[in-house]
Amino acid sequence: MILSVILTGQCYSASQTNQESLQVTQASLTDFRQLSIRVLAAYKTPPRYIGSTPKWHLFLKKESRKAVGKRFSTIFGYKIPRKHTIDNGWDLALPIRIDPDRCPEVSHYSDDRRRFSLPIGEEIADRCMGINAK
């Protein structure tokens, strides 16, 4: 329990249960945990890229659990400095509501961990940001 409190205190998380999306604002970015690309690449279930602001590449990760017959979800926010290069990324206009399950995982990391790539396709950004969502 204590470890759980320590870990969740290290990055932005929503306090609602069964949360499927998160309103990302300029103010909420201060609560996103800053990561290196090495740490991002090491996640067994990686956060999903949601877009980039002038200063940050942003990621969200949804963790879900089932307890006492109910499903509980919490969304965590992460950021990487924009100085790192991303292929096939997009600019994100804030505020925006994002469902991280609709957003892509990084498809490739460079050997020197200075750049990373996302799947190719304009429809990927549209789906992530809820444009033309079905």
Stockholm file with secondary structure:
# STOCKHOLM 1.0

chainA/1-134         MILSVILTGQCYSASQTNQESLQVTQASLTDFRQLSIRVLAAYKTPPRYIGSTPKWHLFLKKESRKAVGKRFSTIFGYKIPRKHTIDNGWDLALPIRIDPDRCPEVSHYSDDRRRFSLPIGEEIADRCMGINAK
#=GR chainA/1-134 SS CHHHHHHHTTSEECCSSSCCCEEECTTGGGGSEECCHHHHHHCSSCCEEEEECSSEEEEEEEEEEEETTEEEEEEEEEEEETTSEEESCCBCCSSEEECGGGSCCCCEECTTSSEEECCCCHHHHHHHTTTTCC
#=GC SS_cons         CHHHHHHHTTSEECCSSSCCCEEECTTGGGGSEECCHHHHHHCSSCCEEEEECSSEEEEEEEEEEEETTEEEEEEEEEEEETTSEEESCCBCCSSEEECGGGSCCCCEECTTSSEEECCCCHHHHHHHTTTTCC
//
